[in-house]
Amino acid sequence: MAVVQQAGNLPPMASNSEKVFQWINELSNPESRETALLELSKKRESVADLAPMLWHSFGTTAALLQEIIHIYPSINPATLTAHQSNRVCNALALLQCVASHP
């Protein structure tokens, strides 16, 4: 119970960081990955340290690459759906965030 109360008393920035860390953790789980990709992609401009957080978290880069590799069979012949396209674009946006970090 004390943990819940402490989390409720965190400043909004700390609470936001907790969500970002949670989404990064969820990238390792294929069942929660899609939501995590979407939410992290939305936050990539507003979270200054997102690139190093992604880079230094275990398995995240592999999960992002797995998303890209997963759609390859849908490219030729061209059967890529809008849903698949959005999902892989979110993964690519996060990789671009990491690649462009100074």
Sine and cosine of phi, psi and omega as CSV:
sin_phi,cos_phi,sin_psi,cos_psi,sin_omega,cos_omega
0.00,0.00,-0.62,0.78,0.00,-1.00
-0.90,0.44,-0.56,0.83,0.00,-1.00
-0.90,0.43,-0.67,0.74,0.01,-1.00
-0.90,0.44,-0.67,0.74,0.01,-1.00
-0.91,0.42,-0.64,0.76,0.02,-1.00
-0.89,0.45,-0.71,0.71,-0.01,-1.00
-0.89,0.46,-0.59,0.81,0.02,-1.00
-0.93,0.37,-0.41,0.91,-0.02,-1.00
-1.00,-0.02,-0.01,1.00,-0.01,-1.00
-0.93,0.36,0.55,-0.83,0.10,-1.00
-0.89,0.46,0.41,-0.91,-0.05,-1.00
-0.81,0.58,-0.59,0.81,-0.01,-1.00
-0.91,0.42,-0.65,0.76,0.02,-1.00
-0.92,0.40,-0.65,0.76,0.02,-1.00
-0.89,0.46,-0.65,0.76,0.04,-1.00
-0.89,0.45,-0.66,0.75,0.03,-1.00
-0.89,0.45,-0.64,0.77,0.04,-1.00
-0.87,0.49,-0.67,0.75,0.03,-1.00
-0.90,0.44,-0.67,0.74,0.00,-1.00
-0.88,0.47,-0.71,0.70,0.04,-1.00
-0.89,0.46,-0.62,0.78,0.03,-1.00
-0.90,0.44,-0.71,0.70,0.01,-1.00
-0.90,0.44,-0.62,0.78,0.04,-1.00
-0.89,0.46,-0.67,0.74,0.07,-1.00
-0.88,0.47,-0.62,0.78,-0.04,-1.00
-0.94,0.34,-0.27,0.96,0.06,-1.00
-0.90,0.44,-0.45,0.89,-0.01,-1.00
-0.97,0.24,-0.25,0.97,-0.01,-1.00
-0.97,-0.23,0.91,-0.42,-0.02,-1.00
-0.83,0.55,-0.45,0.89,-0.03,-1.00
-0.97,0.24,-0.46,0.89,-0.01,-1.00
-0.95,-0.31,0.01,1.00,-0.12,-0.99
-0.90,0.44,-0.64,0.76,-0.08,-1.00
-0.87,0.49,-0.72,0.69,0.02,-1.00
-0.90,0.43,-0.67,0.74,0.01,-1.00
-0.89,0.46,-0.67,0.74,0.04,-1.00
-0.86,0.51,-0.72,0.70,-0.02,-1.00
-0.89,0.46,-0.76,0.65,-0.06,-1.00
-0.92,0.40,-0.68,0.73,0.01,-1.00
-0.92,0.39,-0.60,0.80,0.03,-1.00
-0.89,0.46,-0.63,0.78,0.05,-1.00
-0.90,0.43,-0.55,0.84,-0.10,-0.99
-1.00,-0.02,-0.05,1.00,-0.16,-0.99
-0.89,0.46,-0.44,0.90,0.02,-1.00
-1.00,0.07,-0.42,0.91,-0.11,-0.99
-0.99,-0.15,-0.24,0.97,0.02,-1.00
-0.97,-0.25,0.96,-0.28,-0.13,-0.99
-0.86,0.50,-0.62,0.79,-0.08,-1.00
-0.99,-0.17,0.36,0.93,-0.05,-1.00
-0.89,0.46,-0.68,0.73,-0.03,-1.00
-0.85,0.53,-0.79,0.61,0.04,-1.00
-0.91,0.41,-0.53,0.85,0.04,-1.00
-0.89,0.45,-0.68,0.73,0.03,-1.00
-0.92,0.39,-0.72,0.69,-0.07,-1.00
-0.88,0.47,-0.65,0.76,-0.10,-0.99
-1.00,-0.01,-0.03,1.00,0.03,-1.00
-1.00,0.02,0.71,-0.71,-0.11,-0.99
-0.89,0.46,0.81,-0.59,0.13,-0.99
0.99,0.13,-0.07,1.00,-0.08,-1.00
-0.93,0.36,-0.72,0.69,0.01,-1.00
-0.89,0.46,-0.63,0.77,0.05,-1.00
-0.89,0.45,-0.64,0.76,0.01,-1.00
-0.91,0.42,-0.65,0.76,0.02,-1.00
-0.92,0.40,-0.67,0.75,0.05,-1.00
-0.91,0.42,-0.60,0.80,0.03,-1.00
-0.88,0.48,-0.62,0.78,0.05,-1.00
-0.87,0.48,-0.66,0.75,-0.01,-1.00
-0.93,0.36,-0.72,0.69,-0.01,-1.00
-0.89,0.45,-0.56,0.83,-0.05,-1.00
-0.87,0.49,-0.50,0.87,-0.06,-1.00
-1.00,-0.02,-0.13,0.99,-0.04,-1.00
-0.79,0.61,-0.69,0.72,0.01,-1.00
-0.88,0.47,-0.36,0.93,-0.01,-1.00
-1.00,0.05,-0.10,0.99,-0.03,-1.00
-0.99,0.14,-0.64,0.77,-0.01,-1.00
-0.70,-0.71,0.95,-0.32,0.04,1.00
-0.95,0.32,0.38,-0.93,-0.11,-0.99
-0.94,0.35,1.00,-0.06,0.03,-1.00
-0.81,-0.58,0.31,0.95,-0.03,-1.00
-0.93,0.38,0.82,-0.57,0.01,-1.00
-1.00,0.08,0.25,-0.97,0.05,-1.00
-0.88,0.47,-0.62,0.79,0.01,-1.00
-0.88,0.47,-0.74,0.67,0.03,-1.00
-0.89,0.45,-0.65,0.76,0.00,-1.00
-0.89,0.46,-0.71,0.70,0.02,-1.00
-0.88,0.47,-0.67,0.74,-0.03,-1.00
-0.90,0.44,-0.72,0.70,-0.01,-1.00
-0.95,0.33,-0.53,0.85,0.06,-1.00
-0.90,0.43,-0.61,0.79,0.06,-1.00
-0.90,0.44,-0.66,0.75,0.04,-1.00
-0.90,0.43,-0.68,0.73,0.02,-1.00
-0.90,0.43,-0.61,0.79,0.03,-1.00
-0.89,0.46,-0.64,0.77,0.02,-1.00
-0.94,0.35,-0.62,0.78,0.07,-1.00
-0.91,0.42,-0.62,0.79,0.04,-1.00
-0.90,0.43,-0.62,0.78,0.06,-1.00
-0.85,0.52,-0.71,0.70,0.01,-1.00
-0.92,0.40,-0.71,0.70,-0.07,-1.00
-0.92,0.40,-0.53,0.85,-0.07,-1.00
-1.00,-0.03,-0.01,1.00,0.00,-1.00
-0.95,0.32,0.72,-0.70,-0.05,-1.00
-0.90,0.43,0.00,0.00,0.00,0.00
